[in-house]
Amino acid sequence: METYVILRRSGWRTPDELQTAAARSTEEGDRTPDDIRWIRSYVLAEPSGELGTVCIYQASSPEAIRTHAYRAGLPVDEIVAVADTVVVRPDPVPVTA
């Protein structure tokens, strides 16, 4: 499997909509674990007030990502193959109030 970045712009109006979509994505991915694996996502605050995501997946092909997205009801604006990974620092831990 290769690693891909998926850009999903302005896909959701609320955090609840995004959480519902994440549950569908997880459920769909669990059906084909040898074809696609969701690694992580970063939620984007879009200028419109909506939410987008940058998602990191491992998949057998871009078509596997498109099929997964279609079945889970997710937008896909762009798929880019990852050439390499450079980790300077681990992802920050969210601060809780």
C-alpha positions in Angstrom: 0.0 0.0 0.0 1.0 3.5 -0.7 0.5 6.7 1.4 -1.8 9.4 0.1 -3.0 12.8 1.2 -6.7 13.6 0.5 -8.0 17.1 0.6 -11.6 17.6 1.4 -12.6 21.3 1.3 -15.7 22.7 3.0 -17.3 19.3 3.3 -19.1 19.9 6.6 -21.0 22.7 8.3 -20.6 21.5 11.9 -18.3 19.3 14.0 -21.3 16.9 14.5 -21.6 16.4 10.7 -17.8 15.7 10.6 -18.0 13.2 13.4 -20.9 11.4 11.6 -18.8 11.3 8.4 -15.8 10.0 10.3 -17.9 7.1 11.7 -19.1 6.2 8.2 -15.5 6.3 7.0 -14.3 4.1 9.7 -17.1 1.6 9.2 -16.5 1.5 5.4 -12.7 1.2 5.9 -13.1 -1.7 8.3 -14.8 -3.7 5.4 -11.7 -3.5 3.2 -8.7 -3.3 5.6 -6.3 -4.7 2.9 -7.3 -2.0 0.4 -7.5 1.1 2.5 -6.4 2.4 6.0 -7.2 5.8 7.5 -4.2 7.0 9.4 -5.2 10.5 10.6 -6.9 13.7 9.6 -6.4 17.4 10.3 -9.6 19.5 10.5 -9.5 22.7 8.5 -11.3 25.9 9.5 -12.4 27.1 6.1 -12.9 30.9 5.4 -16.6 30.1 4.8 -17.0 28.9 8.4 -17.4 25.3 7.2 -14.9 22.5 8.0 -12.6 20.7 5.7 -10.0 18.0 6.2 -6.6 16.9 5.1 -6.6 13.2 5.5 -3.7 10.7 5.5 -4.5 7.3 4.2 -2.7 4.2 3.1 -4.4 2.6 0.1 -3.8 0.2 -2.8 -4.6 3.0 -5.3 -6.2 6.4 -5.7 -9.3 4.5 -7.1 -9.6 2.6 -3.8 -9.7 6.0 -2.1 -12.4 7.3 -4.4 -14.4 4.1 -4.0 -14.2 4.3 -0.2 -15.2 8.0 -0.3 -18.2 7.3 -2.5 -19.4 4.4 -0.3 -18.9 6.5 2.9 -20.5 9.7 1.4 -17.3 11.8 1.6 -16.1 14.5 -0.7 -12.7 14.1 -2.4 -11.2 17.3 -3.9 -7.7 16.1 -4.4 -5.6 12.9 -3.9 -1.8 13.3 -3.8 0.7 10.4 -3.4 3.2 10.9 -0.6 6.8 10.7 -1.8 8.5 10.7 1.6 7.9 11.7 5.3 9.9 14.2 7.3 8.9 14.3 11.0 10.5 17.3 12.8 8.2 17.0 15.9 5.3 14.7 16.7 1.8 16.0 16.4 1.0 18.3 19.3 -1.3 17.1 22.0 -4.4 19.2 22.2 -4.7 21.3 25.3 -7.8 20.7 27.4 -9.4 23.5 29.4 
